[in-house]
Amino acid sequence: MSIPSFDSPVVIHWFRRDLRWQDNRALHAALTSGLPVVPMFVFDKNILDRLDNPNDARVTFLHDRISQLQKEAGEHGGALFVTHGDPIQVLADLAVSGQVRAVYTNEDYEPYALTRDARVKADLEQHGVAFHTFTDHVIQAPGEVMKPDGTPYTVFTPFSKRWHLNLTAENMASAPSESHLGSLHNWTSSAVPLESMGFERSSISAPEAVLSKDVLAKYADLRDVPSVQGTSRLSVHLRFGTMSIREAAKAGFKHSEKWLTELIWRDFYQHIMHAFPHSMKDAFRPKYDLVPWRHDDEHFERWTQGKTGYPLVDAGMRELLATGFMHNRVRMVVASFFCKHLLLDWRLGERHFAAHLLDFELASNVGGWQWAAGSGCDAAPYFRVFNPTSQLQKFDRKYAYVKQWVPEWGTAAYPAPIVDHKMARQRAIDTYKAALSAAS
Ligand SMILES: Cc1cc2nc3c(=O)[nH]c(=O)nc-3n(C[C@H](O)[C@H](O)[C@H](O)COP(=O)(O)OP(=O)(O)OC[C@H]3O[C@@H](n4cnc5c(N)ncnc54)[C@H](O)[C@@H]3O)c2cc1C
């Protein structure tokens, strides 16, 4: 890893979850700081070294996006500094190199990121380099939407009401960073090949970042139908910031209140993660950690492969493996099936999703899983056990989604159910009930 040296003072914009030139708060502040800007991206070894799959689709997505930003920086007379390493070390090295006056970046609320950023800030300040952070990944930052008594909300509906009441023009204001790209520092940089980091190109690609008015107009009616494109498919772009959350929310206000509510769920889970970081690993409601989860490698494997004998579950799991995406309704069904029908620990299912979802977002993923397990804030009650067959009849009546992903469904090659629904439902209710009543 070689650190660039500069002849005159510069400021850094550190790209993380905000991989775009337009409407980018921290980038805008850097570009209007009066000093030339060096944009930077670090392929973080601490994160990449934990990925088992050399074909990880997220790494390909990131790499493509960084290459594009690098090209576009060149078109504006600048360059993007890209490296592979530990960001704490990279920034410390840049600070000692002498010409960096400040680092600008957008906030990241994951526990790992908070620890990292606290360390970066302390290191930079030791060298007299300022560290400026901005709210950009969410509309209202953790800490901004609180109960009147100053404590965090743990139930969505009152959170959402307060979110609306609190909302200011400032929360929604665009930052016209794209109009100031003439302030990029004029120098050159080189790329980091995917292979040099131990990865290969994945065949899985993300959908384009298109905010379709047509999809939003029909969203309330079609959002639960997995066989049609009734949802925006923007999750990967909101995750990596290839679309601005403010642009998305403005479209929600204009075209679909229901869709806007989903964006508020996203804010809600970020607030929960920030206020209750323990819940990223443990049950939000501690007594749910007393549920005696089963250990069953065969059932786990058959769930991951989409071979449970429950067609909607299998279709969802195969869609995930093939595309890195799964429809929200189906995510709810497969997660419920995992925790309730199979009585497997939600953490194992959450990790499987984390390894395969292109849109993997810790806060939303854990939120969705703990909702399904019943252990989360504002979760489904433990005795609500989705029936995967009636969910199929309700949301994929003509089997269009099932036929797309499970071609052998309806033939002798399709497996029999791995658990009987009636037995599994009762087993889940009895097991949860016994564990929860022993805890109280
Ligand atoms: C078990 C489980 C795991 C999940 N894991 C993730 C995850 O890792 N990353 C992720 O972004 N979403 C996750 N979700 C939420 C949701 O399923 C996806 O955001 C959605 O399916 C993405 O498709 P879309 O972009 O077409 O969504 P749309 O329906 O078009 O919604 C627009 C945007 O709102 C946000 N959103 C929608 N639903 C939710 C929700 N329930 N919670 C939080 N944000 C939401 C997303 O950013 C989404 O792109 C999970 C849900 C469940 C039940």
The ligand as a Tripos MOL2 file, in Angstrom:
@<TRIPOS>MOLECULE
LIG
   53    58     1     0     0
SMALL
NO_CHARGES

@<TRIPOS>ATOM
      1 C1        -35.4530  -11.4410    7.6030 C.3       1 LIG1
      2 C2        -35.2860  -10.1270    6.8770 C.ar      1 LIG1
      3 C3        -34.0000   -9.6740    6.5530 C.ar      1 LIG1
      4 C4        -33.8400   -8.4460    5.9050 C.ar      1 LIG1
      5 N1        -32.5650   -8.0230    5.6020 N.ar      1 LIG1
      6 C5        -32.3640   -6.8230    5.0000 C.ar      1 LIG1
      7 C6        -31.0430   -6.3500    4.7080 C.ar      1 LIG1
      8 O1        -30.0260   -6.9740    5.0210 O.2       1 LIG1
      9 N2        -30.9270   -5.1540    4.0410 N.ar      1 LIG1
     10 C7        -32.0200   -4.4180    3.7010 C.ar      1 LIG1
     11 O2        -31.8510   -3.3310    3.1010 O.2       1 LIG1
     12 N3        -33.2750   -4.8180    4.0060 N.ar      1 LIG1
     13 C8        -33.4740   -6.0000    4.6300 C.ar      1 LIG1
     14 N4        -34.7580   -6.4250    4.8940 N.ar      1 LIG1
     15 C9        -35.8840   -5.5250    4.5990 C.3       1 LIG1
     16 C10       -36.5290   -5.7120    3.2010 C.3       1 LIG1
     17 O3        -36.8180   -7.0540    2.9680 O.3       1 LIG1
     18 C11       -35.6680   -5.1830    2.0600 C.3       1 LIG1
     19 O4        -35.2300   -3.8780    2.3430 O.3       1 LIG1
     20 C12       -36.4540   -5.1490    0.7490 C.3       1 LIG1
     21 O5        -36.9340   -6.4280    0.4330 O.3       1 LIG1
     22 C13       -35.5740   -4.6260   -0.3760 C.3       1 LIG1
     23 O6        -36.2810   -4.6250   -1.5700 O.3       1 LIG1
     24 P1        -36.6890   -3.2690   -2.2890 P.3       1 LIG1
     25 O7        -35.4910   -2.3810   -2.4170 O.co2     1 LIG1
     26 O8        -37.4000   -3.6220   -3.5320 O.co2     1 LIG1
     27 O9        -37.6570   -2.6460   -1.2010 O.3       1 LIG1
     28 P2        -38.8780   -1.6300   -1.2810 P.3       1 LIG1
     29 O10       -40.0710   -2.3650   -0.8230 O.co2     1 LIG1
     30 O11       -38.9480   -0.9340   -2.5760 O.co2     1 LIG1
     31 O12       -38.5310   -0.6010   -0.1190 O.3       1 LIG1
     32 C14       -37.7310    0.5810   -0.3480 C.3       1 LIG1
     33 C15       -36.5600    0.5930    0.5940 C.3       1 LIG1
     34 O13       -37.0090    0.6830    1.9490 O.3       1 LIG1
     35 C16       -36.1260   -0.0450    2.7950 C.3       1 LIG1
     36 N5        -36.9040   -1.1130    3.4300 N.ar      1 LIG1
     37 C17       -37.9630   -1.7840    2.9170 C.ar      1 LIG1
     38 N6        -38.4570   -2.6520    3.8220 N.ar      1 LIG1
     39 C18       -37.6870   -2.5270    4.9160 C.ar      1 LIG1
     40 C19       -37.6890   -3.1550    6.1910 C.ar      1 LIG1
     41 N7        -38.6010   -4.0720    6.5270 N.pl3     1 LIG1
     42 N8        -36.7280   -2.8060    7.0700 N.ar      1 LIG1
     43 C20       -35.8030   -1.8700    6.7680 C.ar      1 LIG1
     44 N9        -35.7550   -1.2440    5.5780 N.ar      1 LIG1
     45 C21       -36.6850   -1.5650    4.6630 C.ar      1 LIG1
     46 C22       -35.0330   -0.6250    1.9050 C.3       1 LIG1
     47 O14       -33.9360    0.2630    1.9200 O.3       1 LIG1
     48 C23       -35.7040   -0.6570    0.5460 C.3       1 LIG1
     49 O15       -34.8080   -0.5990   -0.5380 O.3       1 LIG1
     50 C24       -34.9590   -7.6580    5.5650 C.ar      1 LIG1
     51 C25       -36.2390   -8.1200    5.8930 C.ar      1 LIG1
     52 C26       -36.3980   -9.3450    6.5310 C.ar      1 LIG1
     53 C27       -37.7900   -9.8300    6.8590 C.3       1 LIG1
@<TRIPOS>BOND
     1     1     2 1
     2     2     3 ar
     3     2    52 ar
     4     3     4 ar
     5     4     5 ar
     6     4    50 ar
     7     5     6 ar
     8     6     7 ar
     9     6    13 1
    10     7     8 2
    11     7     9 ar
    12     9    10 ar
    13    10    11 2
    14    10    12 ar
    15    12    13 ar
    16    13    14 ar
    17    14    15 1
    18    14    50 ar
    19    15    16 1
    20    16    17 1
    21    16    18 1
    22    18    19 1
    23    18    20 1
    24    20    21 1
    25    20    22 1
    26    22    23 1
    27    23    24 1
    28    24    25 2
    29    24    26 1
    30    24    27 1
    31    27    28 1
    32    28    29 2
    33    28    30 1
    34    28    31 1
    35    31    32 1
    36    32    33 1
    37    33    34 1
    38    33    48 1
    39    34    35 1
    40    35    36 1
    41    35    46 1
    42    36    37 ar
    43    36    45 ar
    44    37    38 ar
    45    38    39 ar
    46    39    40 ar
    47    39    45 ar
    48    40    41 1
    49    40    42 ar
    50    42    43 ar
    51    43    44 ar
    52    44    45 ar
    53    46    47 1
    54    46    48 1
    55    48    49 1
    56    50    51 ar
    57    51    52 ar
    58    52    53 1
@<TRIPOS>SUBSTRUCTURE
     1 LIG1         1 GROUP 0 **** ****
